[in-house]
Amino acid sequence: MILLIIIGFLAGVVSGMGIGGGVILIPGLIIVVGMEQHSAQSICLLYFIPTAIVALIQHFKNKNIRTDLIIGLIPGGVIGAIIGSFVAINIESNNLKRYFGYFLLLMGILELNKARKLMHKK
């Protein structure tokens, strides 16, 4: 139980920063709990409802949210979530895990390249 609290805490900190705590939560559930990819991703979706609300309140208070962009982003996000959930439930768990790993690797490479470019500008 203490490991779940630690995983939840770390994922909450990362999600509160707006980075996406799923990169902590999903691998944590799979590695520590031994959960299947589909279940971990489903729990992740439920987990982020209350944590997103808390983070949103803080970001609204600090005026970090551009409400003019939200109207355009939400419809695309809802349509993408519907399509993504149908795709995910039809992919074998091992393949879904592999695709998620590729996604994390790609995001890491892109962030490293972005950081490298910022360092060279200084």
C-alpha positions in Angstrom: 0.0 0.0 0.0 2.8 2.4 0.8 4.3 1.9 -2.7 0.9 2.9 -4.2 0.9 6.0 -2.1 4.4 6.9 -3.3 3.5 6.2 -6.9 0.4 8.3 -6.6 2.3 11.1 -4.9 5.0 11.2 -7.6 2.5 11.0 -10.4 0.5 13.8 -8.7 3.5 16.1 -8.5 4.4 15.6 -12.1 0.8 16.0 -13.3 0.4 19.1 -11.1 3.3 20.6 -13.0 1.4 20.0 -16.3 3.8 17.4 -17.6 1.6 14.3 -17.4 1.8 12.0 -14.4 0.9 9.0 -16.5 4.6 8.6 -17.3 5.1 7.8 -13.6 1.7 6.2 -12.9 1.4 3.7 -15.7 4.9 2.2 -15.5 4.6 2.2 -11.7 1.3 0.2 -11.8 2.8 -2.2 -14.3 6.1 -2.8 -12.7 5.2 -2.5 -9.0 1.7 -3.9 -9.0 2.1 -6.2 -12.0 -1.0 -4.8 -13.7 -1.7 -5.3 -17.4 -1.3 -2.3 -19.6 -5.0 -1.8 -20.4 -5.9 -1.8 -16.7 -3.0 0.6 -15.8 -4.1 3.0 -18.5 -7.7 2.8 -17.4 -6.8 3.5 -13.8 -4.6 6.4 -15.0 -7.6 8.0 -16.6 -9.7 7.8 -13.5 -6.8 8.9 -11.3 -6.4 12.1 -13.2 -9.9 13.4 -12.8 -9.4 14.6 -9.2 -5.7 15.4 -9.6 -6.5 17.5 -12.8 -9.2 19.4 -10.9 -6.8 20.4 -8.1 -4.1 21.4 -10.6 -6.5 23.4 -12.7 -7.7 25.4 -9.7 -4.1 26.3 -8.9 -3.3 27.2 -12.5 -6.5 29.3 -12.8 -5.5 31.2 -9.6 -2.1 31.9 -11.1 -3.6 32.9 -14.5 -1.6 30.3 -16.3 -4.5 29.1 -18.5 -5.3 30.8 -21.8 -9.0 30.3 -22.0 -9.1 31.5 -25.6 -7.3 28.3 -26.6 -9.5 25.9 -24.6 -12.5 26.2 -26.9 -10.5 25.0 -29.9 -8.6 22.3 -28.0 -11.5 20.5 -26.1 -13.5 19.3 -29.2 -10.3 17.8 -30.7 -9.3 16.3 -27.4 -12.7 14.6 -26.9 -12.8 13.2 -30.4 -9.2 12.0 -30.0 -10.0 10.4 -26.7 -12.9 8.5 -28.2 -10.9 7.2 -31.1 -7.9 6.5 -28.9 -9.9 4.4 -26.4 -11.4 2.3 -29.3 -7.9 1.8 -30.7 -6.4 0.9 -27.3 -9.0 -1.7 -26.3 -8.4 -3.5 -29.6 -4.6 -3.7 -29.2 -3.0 -6.7 -27.4 -1.6 -5.7 -24.0 2.0 -6.5 -24.8 1.8 -4.4 -28.0 0.1 -1.5 -26.2 2.9 -1.6 -23.6 5.5 -1.6 -26.4 3.8 1.4 -28.2 3.6 3.3 -24.9 7.4 2.7 -24.4 8.1 3.9 -27.9 6.0 7.0 -27.2 7.9 7.7 -23.9 11.2 7.2 -25.7 10.2 9.6 -28.5 9.1 12.2 -26.0 12.3 11.9 -24.1 14.4 12.3 -27.3 12.3 15.4 -28.3 12.7 17.0 -24.9 16.5 16.3 -24.9 16.8 17.9 -28.4 14.7 20.9 -27.2 17.0 21.3 -24.1 20.1 21.0 -26.3 18.8 23.8 -28.6 18.0 26.0 -25.7 21.5 25.5 -24.2 23.2 26.4 -27.6 21.2 29.7 -27.8 22.7 30.9 -24.5 
